[in-house]
Amino acid sequence: MITEKQIKMYFELMKLGMSCDSLKLFPGVLKCFWRTEGACFLVETSRGKYALRMIREEESWLRGEMELLDLLKERQIKGFLYPVRLKDNSFYGILKDGGCFYLTDWPELKPISYRDQIKSLLSLIIEFRSALSSYDFSKLQLKTRQKSLVSIYQDMIGSMKSFATLAVYRLNPTRFDQLFLKYWEDLVAEGDEALNLIESSNYLKMIAARDSLRPIINNFSRRNLRASQNNQAICLNIKDSLLDIPLLDLALLMLKTGRANRWNREWYDWIINTYNQSFILTNDDLEVVRAYLTFPWEAYRLGARYYHNRVNWPVSTFVEKMERILIGDEARRSLLKV
């Protein structure tokens, strides 16, 4: 007999797009569910705990993700949450609005540490690339980057200039406006330097060689990473994965872990040398990595949050974050000048 608590849960899930038929596909009897972040929920049934992900995109894209995860599982790659079979033996179901959902196991996980789990994070991208190096992706529908890094850099440099304009003409400038105006020209100069570096590298030739493009993880944010109890880095979701030069996963990981590791030379050399043992890094590759790390990504993203996508933080929080970023950027610039 369905309890009142279950009825309330079914009602809440149906408001989110689930149907009665979809709920019947869950393994075991639903006991409770709660939201974690974004479109991810945790579901507990009589069979255990699962992550429930609702995907608002074309079914063909999800099929590509499922096939990619199936390939990684077949190669016994650790560090990913793999879909579990539903009661109809499928790996995903359809929502009422045409979106999709799937379930993965949910082991006991803890927040990721960019310092303590750095070895596991690097192993994650190396094993991911190794598993996919010799696979033919021509028949697998995966996303590709819509813009090159050259265009992305140009857009972000233009945005930083617009942030400064907004700060100049604000009737009542805030402390963040004043701080941004103090440093915006230096940030734009860094962006211009990164743009020059990527344009003068072999990056455009690399992405033009379509056969060399492979899936990359493409999301090393704290929201998309966790650590298991034995410190194995776990990628929660590969929804953002796309076809690109595999080298960008290395650059992204270095960008995300740099500040936590104080952008020191030992950290940099260890990552490059360890990665190089599995995939030889040429001078052309290192030029692309350097061009990626040269751009002031963190300062740009914080400015975008403040001026374009205002999040519900007090101005003091933006100021504190920017001050920390600027201090960390001094170490990053010092490292890249060597």
Secondary structure as the mmCIF struct_conf table of DSSP 4:
data_model
#
loop_
_struct_conf.conf_type_id
_struct_conf.id
_struct_conf.beg_label_comp_id
_struct_conf.beg_label_asym_id
_struct_conf.beg_label_seq_id
_struct_conf.end_label_comp_id
_struct_conf.end_label_asym_id
_struct_conf.end_label_seq_id
HELX_RH_AL_P HELX_RH_AL_P1 GLU A 4 LYS A 15
TURN_TY1_P TURN_TY1_P1 LEU A 16 GLY A 17
HELX_RH_AL_P HELX_RH_AL_P2 CYS A 20 LEU A 23
TURN_TY1_P TURN_TY1_P2 LYS A 24 LEU A 25
BEND BEND1 PHE A 26 GLY A 28
STRN STRN1 LEU A 30 ARG A 35
BEND BEND2 GLU A 37 GLU A 37
TURN_TY1_P TURN_TY1_P3 GLY A 38 ALA A 39
STRN STRN2 CYS A 40 THR A 45
TURN_TY1_P TURN_TY1_P4 SER A 46 ARG A 47
STRN STRN3 GLY A 48 ILE A 55
BEND BEND3 GLU A 57 GLU A 57
HELX_RH_AL_P HELX_RH_AL_P3 GLU A 59 GLU A 74
TURN_TY1_P TURN_TY1_P5 ARG A 75 GLN A 76
BEND BEND4 GLY A 79 GLY A 79
STRN STRN4 PHE A 80 PHE A 80
HELX_LH_PP_P HELX_LH_PP_P1 LEU A 81 TYR A 82
STRN STRN5 PRO A 83 PRO A 83
HELX_LH_PP_P HELX_LH_PP_P2 VAL A 84 ARG A 85
TURN_TY1_P TURN_TY1_P6 LYS A 87 ASP A 88
BEND BEND5 ASN A 89 ASN A 89
BEND BEND6 PHE A 91 PHE A 91
STRN STRN6 GLY A 93 ILE A 94
TURN_TY1_P TURN_TY1_P7 LYS A 96 ASP A 97
BEND BEND7 GLY A 98 GLY A 98
STRN STRN7 CYS A 100 ASP A 105
STRN STRN8 LEU A 109 PRO A 111
TURN_TY1_P TURN_TY1_P8 TYR A 114 GLN A 117
HELX_RH_AL_P HELX_RH_AL_P4 ILE A 118 LEU A 132
TURN_TY1_P TURN_TY1_P9 SER A 133 SER A 134
TURN_TY1_P TURN_TY1_P10 SER A 138 LYS A 139
BEND BEND8 LEU A 140 LEU A 140
STRN STRN9 THR A 144 THR A 144
BEND BEND9 GLN A 146 LYS A 147
HELX_RH_AL_P HELX_RH_AL_P5 LEU A 149 VAL A 168
TURN_TY1_P TURN_TY1_P11 TYR A 169 TYR A 169
BEND BEND10 LEU A 171 ASN A 172
HELX_RH_AL_P HELX_RH_AL_P6 ARG A 175 SER A 200
BEND BEND11 SER A 201 ASN A 202
HELX_RH_AL_P HELX_RH_AL_P7 TYR A 203 ALA A 208
HELX_RH_3T_P HELX_RH_3T_P1 ARG A 210 SER A 212
STRN STRN10 ARG A 214 ILE A 216
HELX_RH_3T_P HELX_RH_3T_P2 ARG A 222 ASN A 224
STRN STRN11 LEU A 225 SER A 228
TURN_TY1_P TURN_TY1_P12 GLN A 229 ASN A 230
STRN STRN12 ALA A 233 CYS A 235
TURN_TY1_P TURN_TY1_P13 LYS A 239 ASP A 240
STRN STRN13 LEU A 242 ASP A 244
TURN_TY1_P TURN_TY1_P14 PRO A 246 PRO A 246
HELX_RH_AL_P HELX_RH_AL_P8 LEU A 247 GLY A 258
TURN_TY1_P TURN_TY1_P15 ARG A 259 TRP A 263
HELX_RH_AL_P HELX_RH_AL_P9 ARG A 265 SER A 278
BEND BEND12 PHE A 279 PHE A 279
HELX_LH_PP_P HELX_LH_PP_P3 ILE A 280 THR A 282
HELX_RH_AL_P HELX_RH_AL_P10 ASN A 283 THR A 294
BEND BEND13 PHE A 295 PHE A 295
HELX_RH_AL_P HELX_RH_AL_P11 TRP A 297 TYR A 307
TURN_TY1_P TURN_TY1_P16 HIS A 308 HIS A 308
BEND BEND14 ASN A 309 ASN A 309
BEND BEND15 ASN A 312 ASN A 312
HELX_RH_AL_P HELX_RH_AL_P12 VAL A 315 LYS A 337
#
